[in-house]
Amino acid sequence: MFEMHYVPKPIAQVKDSDTRVALVGKVVEVKEGSFVLEDETGRKEIVSDKHVEVGKVVRVFCSQSEGKLSADIVQDMSKLDVNLFKRVRKLYERVGV
């Protein structure tokens, strides 16, 4: 059986061909049925019925269909050390993981 997983990516690297991605960023706007997530690379609107608050740092596990990202899971990351997270992500990118 083939198991799909969520690929962690910065917002700017999300492509239309990605089916599942994990994004980390700050909620900058909440709309009816969606919210806007921002990281240092860009912004994306994410369709969601989950409760989120403007200003919160979250990780969003998203499915993509017809060019729209939909939140499957929203994880509160407000206690995340953002600088450490960025350093670790750069290390992973450097070694190709």
C-alpha positions as CSV (number, residue, x, y, z in Angstrom):
1,M,0.0,0.0,0.0
2,F,1.3,3.5,-0.9
3,E,1.3,6.0,1.9
4,M,1.2,9.7,1.2
5,H,2.9,12.1,3.5
6,Y,3.0,15.9,3.9
7,V,6.1,17.5,2.5
8,P,7.4,20.4,4.6
9,K,7.9,23.4,2.4
10,P,8.2,27.2,2.6
11,I,5.2,28.9,1.1
12,A,7.1,30.2,-2.0
13,Q,8.0,26.6,-2.9
14,V,4.5,25.2,-3.0
15,K,3.7,24.1,-6.6
16,D,0.4,23.3,-8.2
17,S,1.6,19.7,-8.6
18,D,2.0,19.3,-4.8
19,T,-0.8,17.2,-3.3
20,R,0.1,17.4,0.4
21,V,2.3,20.0,2.1
22,A,3.1,21.1,5.6
23,L,3.5,24.8,6.1
24,V,4.7,26.8,9.1
25,G,3.8,30.5,9.4
26,K,1.9,33.2,11.1
27,V,-1.8,33.7,10.5
28,V,-2.2,37.3,9.2
29,E,-5.8,37.3,8.2
30,V,-8.9,35.2,9.0
31,K,-11.8,35.1,6.6
32,E,-15.1,33.2,6.4
33,G,-14.0,29.7,5.5
34,S,-10.3,30.4,5.1
35,F,-7.2,32.2,6.5
36,V,-4.0,33.7,5.1
37,L,-0.7,32.2,6.3
38,E,2.5,34.1,5.9
39,D,6.2,33.0,6.3
40,E,9.4,34.8,5.2
41,T,8.9,33.6,1.6
42,G,5.3,34.6,0.9
43,R,1.6,34.3,1.7
44,K,-1.1,31.7,0.9
45,E,-4.8,31.5,1.5
46,I,-5.8,28.2,3.0
47,V,-9.4,26.9,2.9
48,S,-10.3,25.9,6.5
49,D,-13.2,25.3,8.9
50,K,-10.7,25.1,11.8
51,H,-10.5,27.9,14.4
52,V,-7.4,30.0,14.0
53,E,-6.4,33.4,15.4
54,V,-4.6,36.3,13.8
55,G,-1.0,36.5,15.0
56,K,-0.7,32.8,16.0
57,V,2.2,30.7,14.6
58,V,0.8,27.5,13.2
59,R,1.8,24.4,11.2
60,V,-0.8,23.5,8.7
61,F,-1.0,20.1,7.0
62,C,-2.6,20.9,3.7
63,S,-4.1,18.9,0.8
64,Q,-4.1,20.7,-2.5
65,S,-6.8,20.2,-5.2
66,E,-7.5,22.3,-8.2
67,G,-5.0,24.9,-7.1
68,K,-6.5,25.4,-3.6
69,L,-4.9,24.5,-0.3
70,S,-7.2,23.0,2.3
71,A,-6.2,22.6,5.9
72,D,-6.4,19.0,7.1
73,I,-4.8,19.7,10.5
74,V,-3.8,23.0,12.1
75,Q,-1.2,22.7,14.9
76,D,-0.5,25.5,17.3
77,M,3.2,26.3,17.2
78,S,3.2,29.5,19.3
79,K,5.9,28.1,21.6
80,L,8.2,27.3,18.7
81,D,11.6,28.9,18.7
82,V,11.4,30.3,15.2
83,N,15.1,31.1,14.9
84,L,16.0,27.5,15.8
85,F,13.4,26.2,13.5
86,K,14.9,28.2,10.6
87,R,18.4,27.0,11.4
88,V,17.3,23.3,11.5
89,R,15.4,23.7,8.2
90,K,18.5,25.2,6.5
91,L,20.6,22.2,7.8
92,Y,18.0,19.8,6.4
93,E,18.1,21.6,3.0
94,R,21.9,21.6,2.9
95,V,22.1,17.8,3.4
96,G,19.1,17.1,1.1
97,V,16.7,15.6,3.7
